């Protein structure tokens, strides 16, 4: 379900006039200034184009919302990102919305032109067998992980020695810096 809106019909007369005036003002100003200073004229022309695109972007953000649509065509699933009118998106039920970057985005499944929500986590509970229970009682992996190593004392001594060396080096640097900053008595 893509929108069939014409681009020019999305704006009312007031918005079209506003965009035309802004672009004409900055474009004309940029053209006039470009005879004196080429770079300044180019900057004003760029401001006019940027303002025009900003107003268009703001209007599109207000009118359209992002929708993820999953379709199956010729037994090939496709994951599409579309933009629908917000009034159509607001008609969807709460089941369609997923969280993406702390914003709700509808995700729809389009099967034979019928739009349905997706519930990927609604699965039946698996059947538990005696083999599953027996495997859950085996704790060899956790015993291996929790066994302490014999080198812990040597590692602790090595780390402590490195810390003492680092502290001593810092004291040497501080004392050298203090000697360098002293002024001789005759100066």
C-alpha positions, 0 to 999 in steps of 0.5 A: 500500500504505497501512497499515490499522492502527487508531490505538488498537491501536498502543499497548499497555496500559502506554503507554495508561495512561501517556498517560492519567495524564500528561494527567489529572495536568496537566489536573486540575492545570490545572483546579484552578489555573485557579480561582486563576490563569486563565493558570497553569491554562491553561499546565498544561492546555497542558503536558498536551496537549503531553505527550500529543501528544509521546508519540503523535508519538514512537510514530508516529516509531518505527512508521512511515517515509515512502515516496514512491509514484508511481502512474499512474491513468487515464494521470495520474501521481501523486506520493504521500507515504505512511507505511508500517510500518517492518517493511514498509519494511525488507523492501524491497531497497536499490534502492528507497532514495534520499537525502533530507536525508542520510536514506534514503527509499524511492521506489517505482513502483506499476504495476498493484499491482506495486511496483518501484524507479525507476532514472531515471539508467539510460539508454543512451548516446546515438549520437554523430554527426559533427555532434556532433563538429563542434559540439564543436570550435567554441570561439567562446563560450569565446573570447569569455568568455576575452577580457580587457576593455580597462577593467581598468586603469581599474576597478583605479584606481577601486577603489583610489581608493575604498579610499583614500577609505574608509581616510581616512574611517576615520582621520577618524572615529577621530581625532574619536572620540579628541577626543570622549573626552578630558576637559577639564583642569579637570573 
